[in-house]
Amino acid sequence: MLEIKNVHKAFGDNQVLKGVSLKVEKGDVVAILGPSGSGKTTFLRSINFLEKADKGEIIFDDIQADLAHATKKTISLIRKKTGFVFQNYNLFNNKTALENVTEGLIIARKIPKKEAIEIGKRALDKVGLSDRYDYYPSQLSGGQQQRVGIARAIAANPDVILFDEPTSALDPELIGEVLQVMKELAKEGTTMVVVTHEMGFAQNVANHVVFMEGGIVVEEGTPKEIFSHPKEERTKQFLRRVVGYEDYSI
């Protein structure tokens, strides 16, 4: 369904991505883990051209493109096939929850306003915000704002949703409500690529886990392989620090 090959990206002299590749099948929930500065977010953003890679290739169904030299038409086609959920919500403060969800449908996708409103309401209902259509972001909690962000992504009916650390800006007590929505999407077969620090989500919801550091994929596999039997020493060190992993075979 989606394959990204050999992505390179530098900011000045800082080589952030050094040949990262990923294959995503329909219905996959891929969790990308790693310490800060490992290139996770840059890689995710390069998939739908929020960040322009220096080198790399993307194959998305019948679309094949050079990430460094894609045409505007190709970029538009790929963006229409992807939804993006941002770390800091990226909502319009002067628009209601419903307007935030419908804006892209009306402006970018040229969907008639009446139809867009129906789609937007269904999306907000799905994330548990049927009583918040007319609320502005300032009237919503962080968890509710992020759920509006998820509703905006699913309203466009994308083939894959990209999540950039969707809970990292939230107070601890609000994280659960966002993860619950993501778990429900996963159960429904939504294809997702999630950059996350939530190890429980990676272990229990994802079916494929990628560990990155220093701009490369250090190790990838099933949650059981990564969390119970990691092969690479760097993966073991990371898991010891974040979940208390111990390799009793050593």
Phi, psi and omega in degrees: 000304181225127177223131177241128187238131165053054183277128176239141177205130177235145169247101187064234180272357183270107180278101187276321178237132187235049177098052182271135178231151179205140175240131182235125177263159179302131180088355178292146166242104183259124176256126177254118182249163175154161179292164176302140179085008183277350179101005185301307183293319178300318178297313181300315182293333180288338182296321178244027168068021168290336172233133180269117179290154176279334183200151177142169184223144175234135174237117184230101188054244183265007179262131176232128185212151171276120184298333182275340187226028181292146178284163178300323180296316180295317179301317179297318179298317181291320179296329178289340179267356182235148168248152181229128176249119188272156179299319184251033170073312181056046177267155173279119185292336182266010179237148179290171178304313181296318179295324177298323181284322186274341185308308182293326179295317184283313186281307187277323186258358175059032177279135179306143188304316182300316180293320180299321180296319178297316178297315181298318179295319178298319180294318179292323175301319184297328181261014174080028182237036181294342179258016184231019182308316189261014179273142175272158181309323181294343179265002183247150173289168177301319179296320178293320178299319180292327177292328172297319178299321178291319178300319178300320180291315184285336180299330181280358179052054183283164176283331179213143175249130179258125181246122179258095180043061190293346181248000189289338179268003187264150169295148185308323184286350181260351184295319185302321184292327178286316179298325179297318177298318180294322177297319180296319177299318179298317179300327181280357178092015178293131177281126185222142169240119191236114168278121188209155169254002182275096185293327179297318178297314180299321184283323190254340184247319181292153172250354178215132183238134179240129175251121181247147167203143176061030176081011177227161170276114180282319185198146174213155180172194176290161176306320180297317180297316184284316185275331182258328184222056179296142182269324187272139181300322181294324176296317179299317180299315180298314182291326176301320184287320188264332180229008178070028179299137174232132178264101185284354179279347182278000000 
